[in-house]
């Protein structure tokens, strides 16, 4: 058993049970006292902490209340500013639209005035042309009347003087006057015929140029050849080519713009077709034969109007291309069949077909992936659009709650209703 040393006299002795109990009791009392003190100290600290926490909580609640009041004031201020800005913007838009409508109205009135002025000038010019034509006709009639009066006066003078002249001289003068009158009539008829012939020739040349331009624009891969003036043959020639640029045949065109149809045109065009080695001939005429109301074939020549020539040329051209392809396919038919069989059973054809099939499958899969991606994107955009429309509805309700039904803010309409 360990010895206990006295702290005062340094005497060592063995502890007894009484002493041990006493020491233990004192230790327990000290421990209980220390525990009580620590518990009291902990309660004091807890009370101080709760008081500090309550004070901090009250301070935070006051600060939060102040911040909420400040935010509410800011929100009201922002709402007032937004309301004022929207009112200014809507008023500015309305003024801009009104100004734009006024400018458009002014421009339209100016354009209408200019159009009316042009129409008036055109009518005045047309009236001047009519007056000029009437003046020319009146001048011709006046000159004819004067010539007739002069001739009648000369005849009357001859009748007055016939008794003083010999009968032969009278007959000569009378015949001379008749000859002059007939010459004047022939001269007037010749001038009228030349004028009509020049007009018909000009109209024919205009239709020829229009026909060539129509063929060049409708068939850019074909060769359109113009036949010069004074050269025997049709007006123009169309060399038909297929998509590979190979010549398949030839079509010749004859253009007529007269008031009467002549059967000699068909014989002349057939002769031109034989001389130029053409496959087909088309006669474009203003006046159809009596037995034809619309385009058709007559004595080996196709006859149509200018409005029907494009469709007719397209059909005949396709026929020439198919006929040429059929004739070329008959050349060396047996050898071609053997070569085609050998090629279809070769490894080269098999590899090319597999490459085409792989490319097709890759393209189809790529298209399907793109379709799936686009549908996914469309769904996402639909959701975004619904969200935008929902926010716009809330925004529209707020604006209408402030400004009433005065403004139309519907996104689904094409334009604003400026009438209210």
C-alpha positions, 0 to 999 in steps of 0.5 A: 500500500502506498504511503501518504506524505503530510504536506506540513511535516513531511510525515509519511503514514499509511492511509486508513479506511477512515481517512480514505473515506474522509478524503473521498468525501471531501473530493466528492464535495469539491467535485459537486461544488465545482460542478455546481459552479460550472453549471451556474457559470454555464447558465449565466453564459447561456443566458448572456448568449440568449440575450445577445442572440435575441438582441441580434435577432431583433436588430436583424428583424429591424434591418430586414424591415427597413430593407423591405420598406426600402425595396417596396419604395424602390419597387413603387418608384421603378413601377412609376418610372416604368409606367411613365416610360411605357406611356412615353414610348406608346405616345411616341410610337403613336406619334411616329405612326401618325407621322408615318401615315401622314407622310404616306398619305402625302406621298400617295397624294403626290403619286396620285397627282403625278399619275393623274398628270401622266394620264392627262398628258397621255390622253392629251397626246392621244387626243393630239394624235387623233386630231393630227390624224383627223387633220391629215384626213381632212387635208387629204379630203381638202386636196382631193376636193380642190383637185376635183374642183380644179378638174371640174373647172377645167372640164367646164372651161373645156366645155365652154371652149369646146365650140371654139376648139377642134374636136380632136384637140378637145378629145386629147385634152379630155383624155389627158385630164382623165389620164391625170386623174387616173394617175393621181388615183394610182399614185394615192393607191400605191402610197397607201399600199406601200404604207400598209406593206411597211406596217405589215413588214414591221409587225412581222419583224417584231413577231420574229424577234419575239419568237426568237427571244421566247425560244432562247429563254424557254430552251437555253440548251438548244441553239436558236439560229436566225435566218437573215433577210434576203436568205431563202428559208424559214425565219429561224431554226431550233437545233434540239439538244438533249441533256448531254449536249448531243444534237437530236434534231431540228425544228424550223419556224415561220412567222406570219402576222397578216389579216388573211391566211394563205395556203401557199405558206404551207407548201413554201415551209415544207420546201424549206423543211426539205432543203434545210433537213429539218425534222419538223416545221411550225408556222406561227400565224396571227390568222388561223386557217378556216378549218382550224380553231386552234393549233394542229397539224395540216399537210405535214406542218404544225400551225399555231398562234404566238400564245401556243408556240411555247407549249407546242415547241416543248411537246415536239421537242420532247418527241424529237429527243425520245425518237433520237434516243430510241434510234440510238439505242437500236445501234449495235443492240446485241453488243450493247446487251452483252456489254450491259450483262457483263457490267451488271455481273461484274465486281465493279458494278457490285462495289459501286452499288454497295458504295451507293447503298452505303451513301444512301443509308448514311444520308438517310440516317443523317436526315433522321438524326437532323429531324430528331434534333430539329424536333427536339429544338422545336419542342424546346422553342415551343416551351420557350414561346409558351413561357414568353407568352405567359410573361407577356400575358402578365405584363399585358395585364399589368399595363391594362390594369394601369392604362386600361384597354387603350393600348393593344399589346397582343403579340399574336396580331399583325399590327397595332389597332390605332383606332383605339 
